[in-house]
């Protein structure tokens, strides 16, 4: 018989999500995102990139290959300029940190569930095998 229902597990997942949302990494991310949104130069560059991206779609549609190359080069130039701005670098690092935290949590949950399955079936944790698995040789 199950100890927990699917709904109870989901409720615990929501609680964990709330805890994660209050970590230092997420707080730093939110502050970095706010700085990006308030940075006039970043917003101007993003607007230019969007304008050129629309132009690139039109040029591609009308098969204007040479003009498309020029617009794509301009887009890449603008992306490089945006990426060189310290507040953007800070934002990208904070985004990476949050993603790393989420990946760590996911991996920890997965590994722990696997270990619990192995232990509960009398398996070997070191080998990562269960003794009752009918598909093992």
Secondary structure, DSSP 8 states (H G I E B T S, - for coil): --SS-HHHHHHHHHHHHHHHHTSHHHHHHHHHHHHHHH-HHHHHHHHHHHHHHHHHHHHHHTT-HHHHHHHHHHHHHHHHHHHTSHHHHHHHHHHHHHHHHHHHHHHHHHHHHHHHHHHHTT-BTTTTB-SS-TT--
